Amino acid sequence: IDSGFSNWKKGKERLKSHDSSEFHRECKLKVSHFMRAAPISHQISDNLKKTQKLRAECLIEQLECIKLLARNGQAFRNVQEEEGNLAQQLANSARHIPFMRTYLKESHYTSHDIVSEMIALM
């Protein structure tokens, strides 16, 4: 719509033509999609729940790796951190669990203190 109108006698006709215009139909469609969409707070909450679930799966996998190494009496670390048994086990797990790579990059759960605390809690 480019401009309004000054002749109100033709207002009814103009409103009918606007109502049947492509622009009006497109706007109505966009509004209906917007109204059906979940609120942003729900979308954020759902995303947070998914992330928490993925992190929990990764933490459980990490605990399984720690339990395996502890049960077998194997060293967790090496002089080179990335060459240690725990790092290798977690890297192997990352091949099967896609989110594990992100989890390992973002988290500090592989630090010496935290791993020691996990062992103490087992």
LUMDREN-424227 format. One record per residue (C-alpha): residue in one letter; x, y, z; residue number from 1. Coordinates in Angstrom, 3 decimals. Each point is the difference from the previous one (the first is absolute). Example, Ala and Ser with C-alpha at 12.3 -4.5 7.8 and 13.67 -1.06 7.14 Angstrom:
2
node drenvo A	u 12.300	v -4.500	w 7.800	vexza 1
node drenvo S	u 1.370	v 3.440	w -0.660	vexza 2
//
This chain:
122
node drenvo I	u 0.000	v 0.000	w 0.000	vexza 1
node drenvo D	u 1.541	v 3.192	w -1.186	vexza 2
node drenvo S	u -2.372	v 2.635	w 1.196	vexza 3
node drenvo G	u -3.241	v 0.513	w 1.825	vexza 4
node drenvo F	u -3.142	v 1.407	w -1.511	vexza 5
node drenvo S	u -1.938	v 3.197	w 0.426	vexza 6
node drenvo N	u -3.303	v -0.974	w -1.600	vexza 7
node drenvo W	u -1.786	v -1.900	w 2.766	vexza 8
node drenvo K	u -2.878	v -0.824	w -2.295	vexza 9
node drenvo K	u 2.277	v -2.514	w -1.695	vexza 10
node drenvo G	u 1.421	v -1.230	w 3.320	vexza 11
node drenvo K	u -2.007	v -3.209	w -0.003	vexza 12
node drenvo E	u 1.250	v -0.897	w -3.480	vexza 13
node drenvo R	u 3.613	v 0.776	w 0.930	vexza 14
node drenvo L	u -0.223	v -2.138	w 3.151	vexza 15
node drenvo K	u -1.379	v -2.897	w -2.056	vexza 16
node drenvo S	u 2.818	v 0.317	w -2.519	vexza 17
node drenvo H	u 2.541	v 0.165	w 2.813	vexza 18
node drenvo D	u -1.547	v -3.031	w 1.696	vexza 19
node drenvo S	u 0.385	v -2.028	w -3.187	vexza 20
node drenvo S	u 3.529	v 1.248	w -0.741	vexza 21
node drenvo E	u 3.027	v -2.273	w 0.079	vexza 22
node drenvo F	u 1.648	v 2.243	w 2.586	vexza 23
node drenvo H	u -2.907	v -0.388	w 2.427	vexza 24
node drenvo R	u -0.133	v -3.789	w -0.446	vexza 25
node drenvo E	u 3.742	v -0.258	w 0.610	vexza 26
node drenvo C	u -0.253	v 2.095	w 3.173	vexza 27
node drenvo K	u -2.903	v -2.082	w 1.316	vexza 28
node drenvo L	u 1.997	v -3.162	w -0.615	vexza 29
node drenvo K	u 3.039	v 1.384	w 1.838	vexza 30
node drenvo V	u -2.137	v 1.050	w 2.964	vexza 31
node drenvo S	u -1.629	v -3.429	w 0.230	vexza 32
node drenvo H	u 3.422	v -1.715	w -0.028	vexza 33
node drenvo F	u 1.257	v 2.403	w 2.644	vexza 34
node drenvo M	u -3.023	v -0.611	w 2.226	vexza 35
node drenvo R	u 0.408	v -3.791	w -0.226	vexza 36
node drenvo A	u 3.713	v 0.062	w 0.869	vexza 37
node drenvo A	u 1.039	v -0.859	w 3.534	vexza 38
node drenvo P	u 1.024	v 2.954	w 2.155	vexza 39
node drenvo I	u 3.714	v 0.798	w 0.046	vexza 40
node drenvo S	u 0.225	v -0.929	w 3.691	vexza 41
node drenvo H	u -1.262	v -3.514	w -0.803	vexza 42
node drenvo Q	u 2.395	v -0.339	w -2.926	vexza 43
node drenvo I	u 2.932	v 1.029	w 2.206	vexza 44
node drenvo S	u -1.166	v -2.323	w 2.764	vexza 45
node drenvo D	u -0.300	v -2.923	w -2.424	vexza 46
node drenvo N	u 3.473	v 0.709	w -1.376	vexza 47
node drenvo L	u 1.411	v 0.143	w 3.532	vexza 48
node drenvo K	u -1.628	v -3.339	w 0.876	vexza 49
node drenvo K	u 1.481	v -1.620	w -3.118	vexza 50
node drenvo T	u 3.459	v 1.355	w 0.818	vexza 51
node drenvo Q	u -0.247	v -1.189	w 3.605	vexza 52
node drenvo K	u -1.024	v -3.466	w -1.176	vexza 53
node drenvo L	u 2.959	v -0.167	w -2.405	vexza 54
node drenvo R	u 2.405	v 1.183	w 2.708	vexza 55
node drenvo A	u -1.368	v -2.609	w 2.414	vexza 56
node drenvo E	u 0.602	v -2.735	w -2.594	vexza 57
node drenvo C	u 3.569	v 1.222	w -0.470	vexza 58
node drenvo L	u 0.619	v 0.131	w 3.742	vexza 59
node drenvo I	u -1.275	v -3.554	w 0.400	vexza 60
node drenvo E	u 2.298	v -1.123	w -2.814	vexza 61
node drenvo Q	u 2.906	v 1.775	w 1.672	vexza 62
node drenvo L	u -0.796	v -1.757	w 3.298	vexza 63
node drenvo E	u -0.088	v -3.336	w -1.831	vexza 64
node drenvo C	u 3.451	v 0.692	w -1.470	vexza 65
node drenvo I	u 1.357	v 0.953	w 3.418	vexza 66
node drenvo K	u -1.529	v -3.115	w 1.571	vexza 67
node drenvo L	u 1.539	v -2.217	w -2.694	vexza 68
node drenvo L	u 3.478	v 1.484	w 0.419	vexza 69
node drenvo A	u -0.210	v -0.139	w 3.799	vexza 70
node drenvo R	u -1.228	v -3.597	w -0.023	vexza 71
node drenvo N	u 2.895	v -1.027	w -2.256	vexza 72
node drenvo G	u 2.529	v 1.965	w 2.038	vexza 73
node drenvo Q	u 1.105	v 2.044	w -3.001	vexza 74
node drenvo A	u 1.500	v 3.461	w 0.189	vexza 75
node drenvo F	u -2.382	v 2.793	w -0.922	vexza 76
node drenvo R	u 2.555	v 2.519	w -1.199	vexza 77
node drenvo N	u 3.247	v 0.097	w -1.892	vexza 78
node drenvo V	u 2.716	v 2.633	w -0.251	vexza 79
node drenvo Q	u -1.879	v 1.287	w -3.033	vexza 80
node drenvo E	u -3.580	v 0.610	w 1.178	vexza 81
node drenvo E	u -1.604	v -0.964	w -3.313	vexza 82
node drenvo E	u 1.896	v -3.315	w -0.076	vexza 83
node drenvo G	u -1.262	v -1.230	w 3.366	vexza 84
node drenvo N	u -2.305	v -2.989	w 0.291	vexza 85
node drenvo L	u -2.970	v 2.094	w 1.149	vexza 86
node drenvo A	u 0.388	v 2.444	w -2.875	vexza 87
node drenvo Q	u 0.258	v -2.885	w -2.465	vexza 88
node drenvo Q	u -3.066	v -1.744	w 1.442	vexza 89
node drenvo L	u -2.010	v 3.224	w -0.192	vexza 90
node drenvo A	u 1.193	v 0.655	w -3.552	vexza 91
node drenvo N	u -1.113	v -3.514	w -0.921	vexza 92
node drenvo S	u -3.397	v 0.674	w 1.578	vexza 93
node drenvo A	u -0.267	v 3.209	w -2.028	vexza 94
node drenvo R	u -0.062	v -2.082	w -3.160	vexza 95
node drenvo H	u -3.281	v -1.566	w 1.158	vexza 96
node drenvo I	u -1.519	v 2.953	w 1.854	vexza 97
node drenvo P	u -0.090	v 3.072	w -2.246	vexza 98
node drenvo F	u -0.451	v 2.559	w 2.811	vexza 99
node drenvo M	u 3.013	v -1.386	w 1.914	vexza 100
node drenvo R	u 2.498	v 2.094	w -1.982	vexza 101
node drenvo T	u -1.814	v 3.186	w 0.936	vexza 102
node drenvo Y	u -0.335	v -1.187	w 3.604	vexza 103
node drenvo L	u 3.733	v -0.648	w 0.273	vexza 104
node drenvo K	u 0.920	v 3.372	w -1.509	vexza 105
node drenvo E	u -2.413	v 1.992	w 2.159	vexza 106
node drenvo S	u 0.227	v -1.771	w 3.330	vexza 107
node drenvo H	u 2.660	v -0.213	w 2.638	vexza 108
node drenvo Y	u -1.135	v -3.408	w 1.206	vexza 109
node drenvo T	u 3.242	v -1.626	w -1.098	vexza 110
node drenvo S	u 2.154	v 2.030	w 2.377	vexza 111
node drenvo H	u 2.093	v -1.915	w 2.520	vexza 112
node drenvo D	u -1.993	v 1.245	w 3.006	vexza 113
node drenvo I	u -3.404	v -0.823	w -1.451	vexza 114
node drenvo V	u 1.046	v -3.453	w -1.209	vexza 115
node drenvo S	u 1.462	v -0.728	w 3.442	vexza 116
node drenvo E	u -3.256	v 1.108	w 1.622	vexza 117
node drenvo M	u -1.992	v -2.257	w -2.366	vexza 118
node drenvo I	u 2.192	v -2.946	w 0.965	vexza 119
node drenvo A	u -0.436	v 0.787	w 3.695	vexza 120
node drenvo L	u -3.801	v 0.057	w -0.433	vexza 121
node drenvo M	u -0.047	v -3.409	w -1.695	vexza 122
//
